[in-house]
Amino acid sequence: MNHPPVERTRGSTHSRPNRAGQSYRIGYIYPQSGPAGIYGPSCQSCGQLAVDRLNATDGIRSRPVELVPIDGGLTPPQVAHHVDTLITQGSIDAITGWHISAVRAEVARTTASRIPYVYAALHEGGTLNPHVVYAGESPAMQIGPALHWLHTEMGLQRWAIVGNDYIWPRNTAQYVRQYTRTNNLTITGEKYVPLGTDNYDTVVHELTTNPPDGIIMLLVGQDAVSFSRAFTNAGLTTDIARFSPIIEENVLLAADSNSNHNLYASAGYFDTLLTSQALDFATTYQNTYGDRSPRLNSIGESCYEAIMLLAALQTPPNDPPHDRVFESPRGQTTLTGNQINQDIYIAQANGLEFDVLDRINHPNLT
Protein backbone atom coordinates (compact mmCIF):
# COMPACT_ATOMS: atom_id res chain seq x y z
CA MET A 1 0.00 0.00 0.00
CA ASN A 2 1.20 3.51 -0.77
CA HIS A 3 0.58 6.10 1.92
CA PRO A 4 -1.37 9.21 0.92
CA PRO A 5 0.76 12.24 0.05
CA VAL A 6 -0.45 14.18 3.08
CA GLU A 7 2.98 14.49 4.66
CA ARG A 8 4.55 16.10 1.59
CA THR A 9 4.02 19.49 0.00
CA ARG A 10 5.30 19.55 -3.55
CA GLY A 11 5.87 22.56 -5.71
CA SER A 12 3.11 24.20 -7.73
CA THR A 13 2.66 27.01 -10.17
CA HIS A 14 1.55 29.16 -7.21
CA SER A 15 4.48 30.39 -5.11
CA ARG A 16 3.99 30.03 -1.38
CA PRO A 17 6.04 31.61 1.42
CA ASN A 18 7.87 29.23 3.75
CA ARG A 19 6.13 28.97 7.13
CA ALA A 20 8.77 26.86 8.90
CA GLY A 21 9.25 27.92 12.51
CA GLN A 22 5.84 29.58 12.76
CA SER A 23 2.62 28.15 14.12
CA TYR A 24 1.06 25.32 12.13
CA ARG A 25 -2.09 26.93 10.75
CA ILE A 26 -4.95 24.75 9.55
CA GLY A 27 -7.55 26.14 7.19
CA TYR A 28 -10.67 24.87 8.94
CA ILE A 29 -13.65 24.67 6.59
CA TYR A 30 -16.95 24.13 8.36
CA PRO A 31 -20.45 25.52 7.76
CA GLN A 32 -21.14 28.81 9.49
CA SER A 33 -24.12 29.68 7.29
CA GLY A 34 -26.67 28.03 5.01
CA PRO A 35 -28.62 24.79 5.57
CA ALA A 36 -25.60 23.05 7.11
CA GLY A 37 -24.96 25.94 9.51
CA ILE A 38 -26.82 23.97 12.17
CA TYR A 39 -23.67 21.84 12.47
CA GLY A 40 -21.33 24.82 12.87
CA PRO A 41 -21.14 25.28 16.66
CA SER A 42 -20.28 21.63 17.32
CA CYS A 43 -17.68 21.68 14.53
CA GLN A 44 -16.11 24.74 16.11
CA SER A 45 -15.98 23.31 19.63
CA CYS A 46 -14.72 19.86 18.60
CA GLY A 47 -12.08 21.38 16.34
CA GLN A 48 -10.77 23.56 19.15
CA LEU A 49 -10.72 20.56 21.47
CA ALA A 50 -8.40 18.77 19.04
CA VAL A 51 -6.13 21.81 18.82
CA ASP A 52 -5.99 22.09 22.61
CA ARG A 53 -5.00 18.44 22.86
CA LEU A 54 -2.25 18.81 20.26
CA ASN A 55 -0.90 21.98 21.84
CA ALA A 56 -0.78 20.29 25.24
CA THR A 57 2.04 18.16 23.78
CA ASP A 58 4.18 19.05 20.77
CA GLY A 59 1.61 20.51 18.40
CA ILE A 60 2.34 19.45 14.82
CA ARG A 61 6.01 19.12 13.85
CA SER A 62 6.88 20.85 17.14
CA ARG A 63 4.85 23.88 16.09
CA PRO A 64 1.80 25.19 17.97
CA VAL A 65 -1.43 24.61 16.07
CA GLU A 66 -3.98 27.27 15.12
CA LEU A 67 -7.27 27.02 13.26
CA VAL A 68 -8.12 29.49 10.50
CA PRO A 69 -11.93 29.34 10.15
CA ILE A 70 -13.40 29.33 6.64
CA ASP A 71 -17.16 29.36 6.10
CA GLY A 72 -18.02 26.13 4.31
CA GLY A 73 -21.58 27.38 3.86
CA LEU A 74 -20.51 29.73 1.07
CA THR A 75 -20.65 28.62 -2.55
CA PRO A 76 -17.97 26.10 -3.57
CA PRO A 77 -16.13 28.61 -5.81
CA GLN A 78 -16.12 31.17 -3.00
CA VAL A 79 -14.65 28.69 -0.54
CA ALA A 80 -12.03 27.52 -3.04
CA HIS A 81 -11.04 31.11 -3.83
CA HIS A 82 -10.60 31.83 -0.13
CA VAL A 83 -8.45 28.72 0.26
CA ASP A 84 -6.34 29.61 -2.78
CA THR A 85 -5.70 33.09 -1.39
CA LEU A 86 -4.63 31.73 1.99
CA ILE A 87 -2.28 29.18 0.40
CA THR A 88 -0.71 31.73 -1.93
CA GLN A 89 -0.17 34.14 0.96
CA GLY A 90 1.49 31.39 2.98
CA SER A 91 -1.17 31.75 5.65
CA ILE A 92 -2.06 28.06 6.08
CA ASP A 93 -0.23 24.73 6.12
CA ALA A 94 -3.13 22.32 5.63
CA ILE A 95 -6.89 22.06 5.12
CA THR A 96 -9.49 20.03 7.00
CA GLY A 97 -13.04 20.27 8.31
CA TRP A 98 -16.62 19.19 7.62
CA HIS A 99 -18.21 20.56 4.44
CA ILE A 100 -20.36 19.18 1.66
CA SER A 101 -18.89 17.25 -1.26
CA ALA A 102 -19.50 20.07 -3.73
CA VAL A 103 -17.17 22.25 -1.65
CA ARG A 104 -14.66 19.41 -1.32
CA ALA A 105 -14.47 18.97 -5.11
CA GLU A 106 -13.59 22.64 -5.65
CA VAL A 107 -11.18 22.82 -2.72
CA ALA A 108 -9.37 19.64 -3.78
CA ARG A 109 -8.55 21.19 -7.14
CA THR A 110 -7.07 24.15 -5.30
CA THR A 111 -5.02 22.23 -2.73
CA ALA A 112 -3.70 19.44 -5.00
CA SER A 113 0.11 19.15 -4.73
CA ARG A 114 0.22 22.27 -2.56
CA ILE A 115 -0.86 21.45 1.00
CA PRO A 116 -2.36 18.41 2.81
CA TYR A 117 -6.16 18.02 2.81
CA VAL A 118 -7.98 15.73 5.25
CA TYR A 119 -11.73 15.65 4.61
CA ALA A 120 -13.80 15.03 7.74
CA ALA A 121 -17.26 14.41 6.31
CA LEU A 122 -19.03 11.30 5.16
CA HIS A 123 -18.80 11.02 1.40
CA GLU A 124 -20.28 9.35 -1.66
CA GLY A 125 -17.55 6.77 -2.29
CA GLY A 126 -16.63 5.84 -5.84
CA THR A 127 -13.26 6.93 -7.21
CA LEU A 128 -11.40 8.80 -4.49
CA ASN A 129 -9.27 11.87 -5.21
CA PRO A 130 -5.65 10.82 -4.50
CA HIS A 131 -4.88 14.30 -3.14
CA VAL A 132 -7.46 14.00 -0.35
CA VAL A 133 -7.45 11.82 2.78
CA TYR A 134 -11.01 10.75 3.60
CA ALA A 135 -11.64 10.50 7.34
CA GLY A 136 -15.42 10.03 7.13
CA GLU A 137 -17.84 7.24 6.34
CA SER A 138 -18.38 5.83 2.85
CA PRO A 139 -21.69 4.33 1.64
CA ALA A 140 -20.19 0.83 1.68
CA MET A 141 -19.39 1.23 5.39
CA GLN A 142 -22.44 3.15 6.44
CA ILE A 143 -25.44 2.75 4.13
CA GLY A 144 -25.23 -0.79 2.76
CA PRO A 145 -24.87 -2.36 6.23
CA ALA A 146 -27.70 -0.16 7.55
CA LEU A 147 -30.09 -1.19 4.77
CA HIS A 148 -29.16 -4.83 5.41
CA TRP A 149 -29.88 -4.43 9.13
CA LEU A 150 -33.17 -2.61 8.54
CA HIS A 151 -34.23 -5.35 6.11
CA THR A 152 -33.31 -8.31 8.32
CA GLU A 153 -34.34 -6.79 11.66
CA MET A 154 -37.26 -4.55 10.68
CA GLY A 155 -38.46 -6.07 7.40
CA LEU A 156 -37.98 -2.84 5.43
CA GLN A 157 -37.66 -3.73 1.74
CA ARG A 158 -39.17 -0.94 -0.37
CA TRP A 159 -37.36 2.40 -0.21
CA ALA A 160 -37.78 5.88 -1.65
CA ILE A 161 -34.91 8.38 -1.77
CA VAL A 162 -35.28 12.08 -0.93
CA GLY A 163 -32.11 14.13 -1.21
CA ASN A 164 -30.57 17.48 -1.94
CA ASP A 165 -29.50 18.06 -5.52
CA TYR A 166 -25.70 17.95 -5.50
CA ILE A 167 -22.81 15.47 -5.65
CA TRP A 168 -23.20 13.56 -2.38
CA PRO A 169 -26.91 12.66 -2.57
CA ARG A 170 -26.84 11.95 -6.32
CA ASN A 171 -23.77 9.73 -6.22
CA THR A 172 -24.79 8.06 -2.98
CA ALA A 173 -28.08 7.16 -4.66
CA GLN A 174 -26.08 5.39 -7.38
CA TYR A 175 -24.57 3.19 -4.67
CA VAL A 176 -28.03 2.59 -3.16
CA ARG A 177 -29.50 1.57 -6.52
CA GLN A 178 -26.68 -0.90 -7.10
CA TYR A 179 -26.98 -2.27 -3.56
CA THR A 180 -30.73 -2.76 -3.77
CA ARG A 181 -30.48 -4.58 -7.11
CA THR A 182 -28.22 -7.24 -5.61
CA ASN A 183 -29.88 -7.52 -2.18
CA ASN A 184 -33.57 -8.11 -2.89
CA LEU A 185 -34.59 -4.52 -2.11
CA THR A 186 -36.61 -2.08 -4.20
CA ILE A 187 -36.37 1.64 -4.93
CA THR A 188 -39.87 3.03 -5.46
CA GLY A 189 -38.81 6.54 -6.46
CA GLU A 190 -36.29 9.35 -6.08
CA LYS A 191 -36.73 13.08 -5.49
CA TYR A 192 -34.01 15.74 -5.34
CA VAL A 193 -34.44 19.34 -4.21
CA PRO A 194 -32.09 22.34 -4.04
CA LEU A 195 -30.13 22.99 -0.87
CA GLY A 196 -32.10 25.37 1.30
CA THR A 197 -35.55 24.03 0.39
CA ASP A 198 -37.94 24.76 3.25
CA ASN A 199 -41.29 23.52 1.90
CA TYR A 200 -41.60 19.77 1.44
CA ASP A 201 -45.38 19.48 1.23
CA THR A 202 -45.32 18.50 -2.45
CA VAL A 203 -42.53 15.96 -1.91
CA VAL A 204 -44.39 14.39 1.00
CA HIS A 205 -47.64 14.26 -0.97
CA GLU A 206 -45.89 12.41 -3.80
CA LEU A 207 -44.66 9.82 -1.30
CA THR A 208 -48.22 9.03 -0.25
CA THR A 209 -49.22 8.01 -3.80
CA ASN A 210 -46.92 4.96 -3.68
CA PRO A 211 -45.93 4.54 -0.04
CA PRO A 212 -42.60 2.76 0.54
CA ASP A 213 -41.55 0.94 3.68
CA GLY A 214 -38.98 3.61 4.35
CA ILE A 215 -37.41 6.86 3.15
CA ILE A 216 -33.66 7.21 2.66
CA MET A 217 -33.07 10.84 3.62
CA LEU A 218 -30.02 12.39 1.95
CA LEU A 219 -30.89 15.88 3.17
CA VAL A 220 -28.45 18.26 4.86
CA GLY A 221 -29.03 20.10 8.11
CA GLN A 222 -32.02 22.41 8.12
CA ASP A 223 -33.40 20.70 5.02
CA ALA A 224 -33.70 17.46 7.00
CA VAL A 225 -35.49 19.36 9.76
CA SER A 226 -37.99 20.88 7.31
CA PHE A 227 -38.67 17.54 5.64
CA SER A 228 -39.20 15.76 8.96
CA ARG A 229 -41.69 18.39 10.08
CA ALA A 230 -43.68 18.11 6.83
CA PHE A 231 -43.50 14.32 7.02
CA THR A 232 -44.85 14.41 10.58
CA ASN A 233 -47.59 16.90 9.76
CA ALA A 234 -48.77 14.50 7.04
CA GLY A 235 -49.15 11.76 9.66
CA LEU A 236 -46.65 9.40 8.03
CA THR A 237 -44.21 8.68 10.86
CA THR A 238 -45.96 5.53 12.08
CA ASP A 239 -46.40 3.81 8.72
CA ILE A 240 -43.17 4.83 6.95
CA ALA A 241 -39.72 4.62 8.53
CA ARG A 242 -36.95 7.10 7.79
CA PHE A 243 -33.24 6.35 7.60
CA SER A 244 -30.42 8.84 7.16
CA PRO A 245 -26.61 8.61 7.23
CA ILE A 246 -26.32 12.31 8.06
CA ILE A 247 -28.96 13.10 10.68
CA GLU A 248 -27.38 13.77 14.07
CA GLU A 249 -28.36 15.15 17.45
CA ASN A 250 -28.68 18.81 16.38
CA VAL A 251 -31.25 17.87 13.76
CA LEU A 252 -33.20 15.90 16.38
CA LEU A 253 -33.25 18.96 18.63
CA ALA A 254 -34.37 21.27 15.83
CA ALA A 255 -37.08 18.96 14.52
CA ASP A 256 -38.62 18.28 17.99
CA SER A 257 -39.36 14.89 19.47
CA ASN A 258 -42.69 14.38 17.66
CA SER A 259 -40.89 14.49 14.32
CA ASN A 260 -38.28 11.93 15.37
CA HIS A 261 -40.53 8.88 15.66
CA ASN A 262 -39.53 5.85 13.55
CA LEU A 263 -36.28 7.53 12.50
CA TYR A 264 -32.97 5.65 12.14
CA ALA A 265 -29.43 6.83 11.50
CA SER A 266 -26.03 5.22 10.99
CA ALA A 267 -22.68 6.77 11.82
CA GLY A 268 -19.30 6.12 13.36
CA TYR A 269 -20.20 8.14 16.45
CA PHE A 270 -23.25 9.06 18.51
CA ASP A 271 -23.46 11.16 21.66
CA THR A 272 -24.95 8.13 23.46
CA LEU A 273 -22.30 5.65 22.29
CA LEU A 274 -21.13 3.73 25.36
CA THR A 275 -17.67 2.54 24.29
CA SER A 276 -14.78 3.45 26.56
CA GLN A 277 -13.25 5.70 23.89
CA ALA A 278 -16.51 7.58 23.29
CA LEU A 279 -17.12 8.00 27.02
CA ASP A 280 -13.60 9.36 27.56
CA PHE A 281 -14.10 11.84 24.73
CA ALA A 282 -17.48 12.96 26.10
CA THR A 283 -15.97 13.47 29.55
CA THR A 284 -13.15 15.61 28.16
CA TYR A 285 -15.62 17.62 26.10
CA GLN A 286 -17.91 18.17 29.09
CA ASN A 287 -15.03 19.16 31.36
CA THR A 288 -13.77 21.62 28.75
CA TYR A 289 -17.00 23.31 27.69
CA GLY A 290 -19.55 22.60 30.41
CA ASP A 291 -23.31 22.18 30.23
CA ARG A 292 -23.91 25.01 27.75
CA SER A 293 -21.69 23.51 25.07
CA PRO A 294 -23.00 22.47 21.64
CA ARG A 295 -24.39 18.95 21.63
CA LEU A 296 -21.87 16.25 20.74
CA ASN A 297 -22.67 14.48 17.48
CA SER A 298 -21.05 12.58 14.62
CA ILE A 299 -20.42 15.65 12.47
CA GLY A 300 -18.70 17.74 15.11
CA GLU A 301 -16.74 14.74 16.37
CA SER A 302 -15.61 13.96 12.81
CA CYS A 303 -13.80 17.30 12.81
CA TYR A 304 -11.87 16.24 15.90
CA GLU A 305 -11.02 12.96 14.15
CA ALA A 306 -9.81 14.72 11.01
CA ILE A 307 -7.52 17.14 12.85
CA MET A 308 -5.96 14.35 14.89
CA LEU A 309 -5.51 12.27 11.74
CA LEU A 310 -3.88 15.20 9.97
CA ALA A 311 -1.44 15.53 12.85
CA ALA A 312 -0.66 11.80 12.89
CA LEU A 313 0.06 11.74 9.17
CA GLN A 314 2.75 14.40 9.43
CA THR A 315 5.12 11.69 10.71
CA PRO A 316 5.48 8.71 8.35
CA PRO A 317 5.46 5.30 10.06
CA ASN A 318 8.77 3.65 10.95
CA ASP A 319 7.55 0.25 9.78
CA PRO A 320 7.32 -0.82 6.14
CA PRO A 321 4.18 0.42 4.31
CA HIS A 322 1.01 -1.17 5.64
CA ASP A 323 -2.42 -0.16 6.86
CA ARG A 324 -2.11 2.36 9.68
CA VAL A 325 -4.21 1.90 12.81
CA PHE A 326 -5.32 4.79 15.02
CA GLU A 327 -7.17 4.98 18.34
CA SER A 328 -9.90 7.61 18.44
CA PRO A 329 -13.26 8.40 20.08
CA ARG A 330 -14.75 6.10 17.43
CA GLY A 331 -12.55 3.24 18.56
CA GLN A 332 -9.87 1.66 16.42
CA THR A 333 -9.79 3.09 12.91
CA THR A 334 -7.71 1.86 9.99
CA LEU A 335 -6.26 3.97 7.18
CA THR A 336 -5.98 2.00 3.96
CA GLY A 337 -4.67 4.10 1.10
CA ASN A 338 -6.40 7.43 1.64
CA GLN A 339 -9.63 6.14 3.26
CA ILE A 340 -10.31 5.55 6.95
CA ASN A 341 -12.34 2.46 7.81
CA GLN A 342 -14.11 2.42 11.15
CA ASP A 343 -16.81 0.95 13.33
CA ILE A 344 -20.29 2.03 12.22
CA TYR A 345 -23.39 1.87 14.40
CA ILE A 346 -27.10 2.02 13.70
CA ALA A 347 -29.31 3.95 16.09
CA GLN A 348 -32.97 4.85 16.50
CA ALA A 349 -34.17 8.27 17.56
CA ASN A 350 -35.74 8.31 20.99
CA GLY A 351 -37.12 11.78 21.60
CA LEU A 352 -34.17 14.15 21.31
CA GLU A 353 -31.39 11.56 21.43
CA PHE A 354 -30.38 8.29 19.80
CA ASP A 355 -30.50 4.77 21.18
CA VAL A 356 -27.59 2.86 19.66
CA LEU A 357 -28.93 -0.52 18.53
CA ASP A 358 -26.07 -2.42 16.94
CA ARG A 359 -22.62 -2.24 15.39
CA ILE A 360 -23.00 -2.84 11.65
CA ASN A 361 -19.45 -2.36 10.35
CA HIS A 362 -16.03 -3.19 11.75
CA PRO A 363 -12.66 -2.43 10.10
CA ASN A 364 -11.50 -6.03 10.46
CA LEU A 365 -14.60 -7.38 8.73
CA THR A 366 -14.46 -5.46 5.43
N, C-alpha and C positions, 0 to 999 in steps of 0.2 A: 504494500500500500504506500502511496506517496502522500506525505502530509500536505495540507493546504498551505498556500503561500502566505499565510497570515503573518509569519514572523519576518518576512522580507519586504522591503520597500524598494522597488526597482525604479529606474529612471523613467521619465515621461516627457512628453513635449511641453509640459507645463513645469517651469522651474519652481522650486519650493525651498524656502530658507531652511537651514539646518537648525533643528530644535534641541540638539543634544545638550544635556546639562540643565535644561529647563524642566518645568513640570510636564508630565505626560497628560496631554489634553485630549479628551475623547469627545468627538462630535456626537451628541446624544439626541437621536431623532425619536421623538415620541409625540403623540397627538395632544396638542394644547387647545385645539379648536376643531370644529366640525363634528360629524356623527361619532367619531372615535374619541372625542375629547373627554368622554365619560371615564376613559381609562387613564387619563393624564395624571391625576394626583397620585395614584398608586405607582405608576411608572416612575414618577419623580422621587417618591420616598424610597422605593426599592433600589433605584439606581444610586441614590446617595448612600444607602446602607452598604452597598457593595464598595463604593469609594472609601467610606470610613473604614471598612475592614481592611482594604488594601493598604491604606495609609497608616494603619496601626502597625504594619510590618514594614516592608520595603517598597511599597508602591508598585510600580511597574518599571523594571530595569533600573531599580534604585532611584526612581524619580517619583515625587508625589503626584498623585492623580487628581485631575480636575475634570468635571463635566462641562461641556459647552452645549447648552440646550438649543435644539432646533425644532421648530414646530412641524411635526409630521402631518398635521392636519391641513397644511397648505397644499396647493396643487403639486403633483410630482415634478414638473419643470421648475417650479419655485424652490422646492426643497433641494433639488439637484444643483441649481444655480448657487444657492447659499453654501452648499457643501463645497462646490468648486472654488468659490471665493475664499473660503476658509483654508482649503488645502493650498491654494496658490499663494496666499499670504503667509503660509507656514504657521497657521494658528491652531491646527489640530494634528494629532498623530494617528488617529484611528477613528472609525465610525462604528456605532452600535445603536441598539434601541429597538423599540416595538413600533412598527408602522406598516401600513398595508402594502401588498405586493406591488401595486402600481408605483408607489414611491420607491420601493426597493429596486425595481427594474431601472428606473432613471438614475438613482444614486449609484448603482453598481457600474453603470457605464462611466460615471464620473470618477469613481474611486479605483477602477481597475488599474493595476500595476503602479498605483501611487501610494495608497495607505491601506492597512488592514480593514476589513469590514466583516463584523460578526452580526448576523441578523437574528434578532431575538424571537420574532413572531412565528406562529404556525404558518405553514406555506402549502402550496398546491402540489408539490412533488414534481414528477416529470424530470426533465433534463435540468440539472443544477448548474448554476453559473460557477465556474471554477474559481472565480475571484471573490466568492462570498462563502463564509462559513455559516452553516444553517444550524442554529441552536434550538429551534422550535420543532413542533410536531409536524410530521408529514401525514397525508391521508392514509397511507399504508399502515402507519403506526396507530393512528387515532380514529379514523372513520370506518375503515373496513372491520376492525375488531369490534367496534361499537355496534355496527349494523348486525354483525354475527351474533353478538350477545343479545341484542334486542329481538332478534328473530328467534333464537333458541330459548330465551328466558321469558319473553313477553309475547311471542307469536306475531310480531310485527313484520309483515311481508310486503305490503304495498305502500310505496313511498312517493310523495311529491316533494319537489325541491323549490324553495323560495330563497332567492339570493340577491345581493347587490350586483350591479352590472359592471364588473371589472375583472381583472385577471384571476384573483384567488377563487371567487365563487364559480366562475365559468370553467376554469381548468380543474377545480376540485370536482365539479359535476361530471367531467369526463371520466375521472377515476370512479365516481359512484356508478355511472352507467356501465362501465366495464365490470365493476365488482358485482353489480346486481345480475348481469347477464350470466355470470358463471356461478352464482350462489343461490339460484332459485328465488330471487327477489324481483320485484316489479317497480318500475318508475311510471307513475300515472300521469305526470305532467311536470313542467318546469316553468317558473316565472322569475324574471329578473327585473329589478327596478334600480333607478339611479341612487347613488349614495345621497343621503339626506332626505329620502322620501318619508313623509310623516303621516300620510293617509293610506291605509292598507285595506279600506273597506271593499274596494273592487277585487283585490287579490283574494281576500278571505271569501267573498261571495263566489268566486270562480272555484275555490276549493270545495265548496258545498255541492257543486253540481256532479262531482265524481269523487266522493270522499275517500281518501287513502286511509291506511292504518296509522300513518305518521307523516309528519312534515320534517324534512331536513332543512334546518334554518341556517343559511349561509349569509346572515345579515350582521352588519357591524354596529356595535354600540347602540346609539339612540334609535337606529332603525330597528334593531331587535326589540327594543322596548315598545316602539310604536306598533309593530306587528303583533306582539304578544297582547297588547291591550285590545286591539281590534279583534283578534282571535278570541279573546275572552268575552268581549262584548257580544260576539256572535254565538256564544254558548257552545263552543266546540271543544273546550278543554277536556271534557270527560270522554268523548268519543274518539278523539284524534290526538295521538301523542305528538310531542315535538322533541326533536333531537338537534343539538347544535354542538360543533366543536369549538365554538368561540364565545358562547355565553358564559359569563363568570359572575361573581358575587355582586359587582356594581350594577349589572343589568337586573339581577334579581331585586335589588333594593329599589331601583328606579321603576320597575314594572309593577310592584306591589305583590303581596303574597297571593292574592286571588288570581293573578295572571300567571303564576308559576306552577299551577297544578298540572301533573302529567307531563312534566318537562325534564328531559335528560340531557346531560352534557358529558363529554369526554375530554380529558386533559392530563397533562403530566403533573399537575398540582391543583389542589383545592385547599381553601382555608381550613377545612375540617379534616384534612388528611392526617391520620394518626400514626405515621411512621416516626421513628426517632429523629430522622433528619428534618422532617417537616415541623415537628414540635420544637426542636432546637431553634429553627429559623423563626418560627412564630414568637418564641420567647424573646429572642434578640430584638425582633421588630417591635414587640410590645414594650420592652424595656427602653428602647431608643425613642419611640415616638408617643407612647402612652395611649390612652383610651380614645383620643380625638383624632387618631391617625386614619388615613385612608384604609379601607378594608383590604386585607390581603386577598389575592386572587391569582389565577394562573398568568394573566397578562403582565401585571406588575412584577410578579416573581420571575417571569421569564427575562425581564431586564436585568435583574440581579444575576441570573444564570449567565447571560450573555457577557456581562462585564467581567465576571470571574473567569469565564472561558477565554475571553480576549487576553486577560492577564496571563493565564496559564500557557497560552500558545506563544507567548513571547520568548519562552525558553524551550528550544527543541529537546525532545527526550534523549537521555543518554543511551538507551537501548536501541537495537536495530529497529527500523520502521515496523510498526505494528499498530493495531487499534489502541487508542489511548483511552484510559478509564479515569473518570473523575468522580469524586464524591460531591454531592450538592444537596440542597433541600429536597430535590426530587428523588434522591437516592443515588444509586450508582448509574452514571451515564457513560456511554461509549461513543467516542468519535471515530467514525470510519470514513476515510476520505475527508469530505468537508460537511458531513451530516452527523449530528448527534442522534443517537438512539437512546431511548429512555423508557422507564415504566410509564404506562398510561392507565388511567383509571376511568371507570364510568360511574356517574353519580346521578342521583335524582334530586330535583329541587324539593325542599321541604320548608315551605314558607319563604324566608329570606336567606336561607343557607342551603348547602348541599349535603345530602347523605351519600357518602362514598359507598358504592355497592360491591365493586369487584375490581381487581386488576386485570386488564384485558391485553396488555402488551408488556413484554419484558425483553431487555436487550439481548439476553442469552437465548431467546426463543425465536429470533427472527434472523 
